[in-house]
Every structure is written in C-alpha cells, then in structure tokens.
Amino acid sequence: MQSIPVLTGTQHTGFDFMVYTGDLISHDPDNQLTREYIMYTETVLYDLFKRLLGSGPVYAALGNHDTYNQAQDAPHSLGGALADQFSWNYDHVAALWQHEQWISEEAVQLARAHYAAYMVKRTDGLRVITLNTDMWYRANYFNYINMSHPDTSGMLRFLTDELQEAEDAGDRVWILGHVLSGWDGTNAMTNPTDLSAIFWGHTHEDQLSIFYANNATDISAKTAQVVSWIGPSLTPLTNLNSGFRMYEVDSSTFEIVDAHT
C-alpha cells in the first residue's frame, strides 16, 4: 500500500477517489476467525487507506470474506432475529465509512438497511452504487432459501431502483461489487449473471470481461454493452503478484480512458 502513491506519482496530489471491491480479511478457515477479528481488521485497513492513499473518498464494497461466518449474509425476508444476525457488520462498516468522511449520513442509512450496499451521488455528477454480492454468491447458504423467488434479499431491486433514479436524472453510474457475475459460472448464482456492472474483485487476478445483451446469446461488437474491470489483489494469494490498478477517467462521461496495472 505504501508503494501505491509512489508508483502512481500521486504522493502530493492524492487520488480524486478510490474504489475498493472487498476482501479485507485474511483468507483463513472459520475456526481461526471471530466477529471481533473481522471488526478489528475493517477498522485498521480502512484507516490505512485514509492515511496512505490521500484525501479522496474511498467507495468500498464488502467481499465474501468480510463477514463472519465468511460468505454468510441473511436476507431481510427471513424476518426477526434471523434476518438481523449480520447487522452488526453493516452498522460497523457504515460507521467507519462515515468516520473517514467518505460517505454522507444518507448513504450511511442506506448501507445499514441494505446489507452495507449504498449509493453516493458525487458533486461531479457521477453516482456510485455498491452492492453486497454475497446475496448471489453460491457459498452463502442463505441463498438456498426460497429459491423460487428471483431476488429474495432485495439486492437487485435496490440496484434497479437506484439505476432508474439515475437514468431519470440523466446521471452516469459506476457499480461496485466483489463476487463477479458471469465469469466462468461457478461463483454467481443464475439470476444476477445478466447484470451489467463495472468493477469487481474476488478472483485476485488482473482481468476484465465484457457483458453482452440478452445474456451473451449473441456475442458481437454490436451487442457489447459494458466492460467490467476485475482488479488484482494486494495480497499475493495463490501464486500471484501483488497488484493494483489506476484508472484515468473522462471527467464528463466517466468512461475509463486508460487503466494502469
């Protein structure tokens, strides 16, 4: 992390803003983890982002390791205490993001209510929507309850509502999440694989993928809709080099002009 400002030449200017696609927590078995350890790591790492990477806000999404037990998040539709059993984490990270002055009180309330997912409208006109992708992750056991419903958690409804509001206002949107939809089909459940998105993590690799109309039934330049950027990992897990990516962004359209890994 200390190398990032040096390698990008931003020691004095800082970044305008940063996107973080999740998985702060060490990738250890559940019997080596605790709720307290999750909260401690989130507190320390977000503070390091603030101190090492400049004054711009960090827009963060939760990864599948950023909860306890890992990958588990319960839908509100369960009702009662079962539905609220992971609210300690949503409240905690929302408070940390507010403490670091990255998101507003309005976004904090969204995050508390939507599994740490929220929307921020920046002063430059860009809207950033973050998602909790455990809600479509195959390793989340709660996703196998009421599978006849296409969106038991309401996460996709939250996204579509925010996208509709952005479209009505003529705003551009970046979508952030951790577990990518599409990919090789092994990590996301069926419903969200038709989702167009733009920034993912999870694979630990330097990748991108292209989403096509109608769930890629016709793959051509004509049907290509959006590029999704899959960021490498700072952690050299699984025989990989540490990596990060710096984006150059068109300030009027918010399209990615160039990316440096």
C-alpha positions as CSV (number, residue, x, y, z in Angstrom):
1,M,0.0,0.0,0.0
2,Q,2.9,2.4,0.7
3,S,4.1,1.9,-2.9
4,I,0.9,3.0,-4.5
5,P,1.4,6.8,-4.2
6,V,5.0,6.4,-5.3
7,L,4.3,4.3,-8.4
8,T,1.4,6.4,-9.5
9,G,3.0,9.8,-8.9
10,T,0.2,10.9,-6.5
11,Q,2.3,11.5,-3.4
12,H,1.4,15.2,-3.3
13,T,-1.9,15.3,-5.1
14,G,-3.6,12.1,-3.9
15,F,-6.3,10.3,-5.9
16,D,-9.6,12.0,-6.7
17,F,-11.3,8.9,-5.4
18,M,-10.8,5.2,-5.0
19,V,-12.9,2.1,-5.4
20,Y,-12.3,-0.9,-3.2
21,T,-14.0,-4.1,-4.2
22,G,-13.7,-6.0,-0.9
23,D,-12.0,-8.8,1.0
24,L,-10.0,-7.1,3.7
25,I,-10.0,-10.1,5.9
26,S,-7.3,-12.8,5.8
27,H,-8.5,-15.9,3.9
28,D,-8.4,-18.3,6.8
29,P,-10.7,-21.1,8.0
30,D,-13.7,-20.0,10.1
31,N,-12.2,-21.7,13.2
32,Q,-9.4,-19.1,13.0
33,L,-11.8,-16.1,12.7
34,T,-14.1,-14.3,15.1
35,R,-16.6,-11.4,14.8
36,E,-14.1,-9.2,16.8
37,Y,-11.3,-10.1,14.4
38,I,-13.5,-9.0,11.4
39,M,-14.3,-5.7,13.0
40,Y,-10.7,-5.1,14.1
41,T,-9.4,-5.7,10.5
42,E,-12.0,-3.5,8.9
43,T,-11.2,-0.7,11.3
44,V,-7.4,-0.9,10.8
45,L,-7.5,-1.3,7.0
46,Y,-9.9,1.5,6.2
47,D,-7.8,3.8,8.4
48,L,-4.7,2.7,6.4
49,F,-6.5,3.6,3.2
50,K,-7.2,7.1,4.5
51,R,-3.7,7.7,5.8
52,L,-1.7,6.2,2.9
53,L,-3.7,6.9,-0.2
54,G,-4.7,10.6,0.1
55,S,-7.7,12.7,0.9
56,G,-10.1,11.5,-1.7
57,P,-13.0,9.3,-0.7
58,V,-12.9,5.5,-0.8
59,Y,-16.1,3.8,-2.0
60,A,-16.0,0.3,-0.6
61,A,-18.0,-2.9,-1.1
62,L,-18.0,-5.9,1.2
63,G,-16.3,-9.1,0.0
64,N,-17.3,-12.6,0.8
65,H,-14.6,-12.8,3.5
66,D,-15.7,-9.5,5.1
67,T,-18.2,-11.1,7.4
68,Y,-18.4,-13.9,10.0
69,N,-19.0,-16.7,9.3
70,Q,-17.4,-15.9,5.9
71,A,-19.6,-15.6,2.9
72,Q,-22.8,-15.6,5.0
73,D,-25.4,-12.8,4.8
74,A,-29.1,-13.3,5.6
75,P,-31.9,-11.7,3.7
76,H,-34.4,-9.4,5.4
77,S,-37.2,-11.6,4.2
78,L,-36.3,-14.2,6.8
79,G,-37.8,-11.8,9.4
80,G,-36.9,-11.2,13.1
81,A,-33.5,-12.1,14.6
82,L,-32.6,-14.4,11.8
83,A,-32.7,-11.5,9.3
84,D,-30.8,-9.2,11.6
85,Q,-27.9,-11.5,12.7
86,F,-25.4,-9.8,10.4
87,S,-26.5,-6.2,11.1
88,W,-23.5,-5.7,13.4
89,N,-21.3,-5.7,10.4
90,Y,-23.4,-3.4,8.3
91,D,-23.6,-0.9,11.2
92,H,-19.9,-1.2,11.8
93,V,-18.6,-0.6,8.3
94,A,-21.2,2.2,7.6
95,A,-19.9,4.0,10.8
96,L,-16.3,3.5,9.7
97,W,-17.0,4.9,6.2
98,Q,-18.7,7.9,7.8
99,H,-15.9,8.4,10.3
100,E,-13.4,8.5,7.4
101,Q,-15.7,11.1,5.8
102,W,-16.2,9.0,2.7
103,I,-20.0,8.9,2.6
104,S,-22.8,11.0,3.8
105,E,-25.4,10.3,6.5
106,E,-27.9,9.5,3.8
107,A,-25.6,6.8,2.4
108,V,-24.9,5.5,5.9
109,Q,-28.6,4.9,6.4
110,L,-28.8,3.1,3.0
111,A,-25.8,0.9,4.0
112,R,-27.4,0.0,7.3
113,A,-30.6,-1.0,5.6
114,H,-29.2,-2.8,2.5
115,Y,-26.5,-5.2,3.7
116,A,-23.8,-2.5,3.5
117,A,-24.8,-1.5,0.0
118,Y,-25.4,2.2,-0.7
119,M,-25.5,4.9,-3.4
120,V,-23.4,8.1,-3.4
121,K,-24.0,11.0,-5.8
122,R,-20.8,12.9,-6.2
123,T,-20.6,16.6,-6.9
124,D,-19.2,15.9,-10.3
125,G,-22.4,14.1,-11.3
126,L,-21.2,10.5,-11.0
127,R,-23.3,8.1,-9.0
128,V,-21.5,5.2,-7.3
129,I,-23.6,2.2,-6.3
130,T,-22.1,-0.5,-4.2
131,L,-23.6,-4.0,-3.7
132,N,-23.2,-6.8,-1.3
133,T,-22.6,-9.7,-3.7
134,D,-22.9,-12.4,-1.1
135,M,-26.6,-12.1,-2.0
136,W,-25.8,-14.1,-5.2
137,Y,-22.7,-16.0,-4.1
138,R,-23.1,-19.8,-4.2
139,A,-21.2,-20.2,-0.9
140,N,-23.8,-18.1,1.0
141,Y,-26.1,-20.8,2.4
142,F,-28.9,-18.3,2.9
143,N,-29.3,-18.0,-0.9
144,Y,-30.8,-21.5,-1.0
145,I,-33.8,-20.5,1.0
146,N,-36.9,-19.7,-1.2
147,M,-35.0,-20.2,-4.5
148,S,-38.2,-19.8,-6.5
149,H,-38.0,-16.1,-5.8
150,P,-35.6,-14.3,-8.1
151,D,-34.4,-11.7,-5.6
152,T,-35.0,-12.9,-2.0
153,S,-32.7,-10.4,-0.5
154,G,-34.0,-7.4,-2.4
155,M,-30.4,-6.5,-3.5
156,L,-31.3,-6.5,-7.2
157,R,-34.4,-4.4,-6.6
158,F,-32.2,-1.9,-4.7
159,L,-29.9,-1.7,-7.7
160,T,-32.7,-1.3,-10.3
161,D,-34.4,1.4,-8.2
162,E,-31.1,3.3,-7.9
163,L,-30.4,2.9,-11.7
164,Q,-33.9,4.1,-12.6
165,E,-33.4,7.2,-10.4
166,A,-30.0,7.8,-12.0
167,E,-31.5,7.4,-15.5
168,D,-34.4,9.8,-14.7
169,A,-31.8,12.4,-13.6
170,G,-29.5,11.8,-16.6
171,D,-26.6,10.7,-14.3
172,R,-23.8,8.2,-15.1
173,V,-23.3,5.3,-12.7
174,W,-20.5,3.1,-11.6
175,I,-21.4,-0.2,-10.0
176,L,-19.1,-1.8,-7.4
177,G,-19.2,-5.3,-6.0
178,H,-17.0,-8.2,-5.1
179,V,-18.2,-11.6,-6.5
180,L,-18.4,-11.0,-10.2
181,S,-21.5,-12.0,-12.1
182,G,-21.0,-14.0,-15.3
183,W,-17.3,-15.2,-15.2
184,D,-17.0,-19.0,-15.6
185,G,-20.3,-19.6,-14.0
186,T,-19.0,-21.2,-10.8
187,N,-19.3,-18.3,-8.3
188,A,-22.5,-16.4,-9.0
189,M,-26.0,-18.0,-8.9
190,T,-28.1,-17.9,-12.1
191,N,-30.2,-14.7,-11.6
192,P,-27.5,-12.0,-11.5
193,T,-25.4,-13.2,-14.4
194,D,-27.3,-11.0,-16.8
195,L,-26.3,-8.0,-14.7
196,S,-24.2,-5.3,-16.3
197,A,-21.6,-4.0,-13.9
198,I,-18.3,-2.3,-14.0
199,F,-15.9,-3.1,-11.0
200,W,-15.4,-6.4,-9.4
201,G,-12.8,-8.2,-7.2
202,H,-12.8,-11.7,-5.9
203,T,-10.5,-13.5,-8.5
204,H,-7.3,-11.9,-7.2
205,E,-6.3,-11.5,-10.8
206,D,-5.8,-8.7,-13.3
207,Q,-8.8,-9.2,-15.6
208,L,-11.7,-7.6,-17.5
209,S,-14.8,-9.1,-19.0
210,I,-17.4,-7.9,-21.5
211,F,-21.2,-8.1,-20.9
212,Y,-23.4,-8.5,-23.9
213,A,-27.1,-8.0,-24.5
214,N,-29.5,-10.9,-23.7
215,N,-27.0,-12.7,-21.5
216,A,-24.4,-13.1,-24.3
217,T,-26.7,-15.1,-26.6
218,D,-25.2,-13.1,-29.5
219,I,-21.5,-12.1,-28.9
220,S,-20.5,-9.3,-31.2
221,A,-19.4,-5.7,-31.2
222,K,-22.9,-4.7,-31.9
223,T,-24.3,-6.3,-28.8
224,A,-21.5,-5.5,-26.4
225,Q,-22.8,-3.3,-23.6
226,V,-20.2,-2.7,-21.0
227,V,-16.7,-3.7,-19.8
228,S,-16.4,-4.9,-16.3
229,W,-13.0,-4.4,-14.7
230,I,-11.8,-7.1,-12.3
231,G,-9.0,-5.7,-10.1
232,P,-5.9,-7.6,-9.0
233,S,-5.2,-8.2,-5.3
234,L,-2.8,-6.5,-3.0
235,T,-2.4,-9.9,-1.4
236,P,-0.2,-12.4,-3.4
237,L,-2.6,-15.3,-2.7
238,T,-2.4,-18.4,-4.9
239,N,1.0,-17.7,-6.5
240,L,0.1,-14.2,-7.8
241,N,2.0,-11.0,-7.7
242,S,0.6,-8.1,-5.6
243,G,-1.2,-5.6,-7.8
244,F,-3.5,-2.6,-8.0
245,R,-4.9,-0.5,-10.8
246,M,-5.0,3.2,-11.5
247,Y,-7.7,4.5,-13.8
248,E,-7.8,7.6,-16.0
249,V,-11.4,8.8,-16.3
250,D,-13.2,11.1,-18.7
251,S,-14.5,13.8,-16.4
252,S,-17.7,14.4,-18.4
253,T,-18.7,10.9,-19.4
254,F,-17.0,8.9,-16.6
255,E,-15.8,6.4,-19.1
256,I,-12.5,4.7,-18.4
257,V,-9.9,6.3,-20.8
258,D,-7.0,4.2,-19.7
259,A,-6.0,1.7,-16.9
260,H,-2.6,1.1,-15.5
261,T,-2.0,-2.1,-13.5
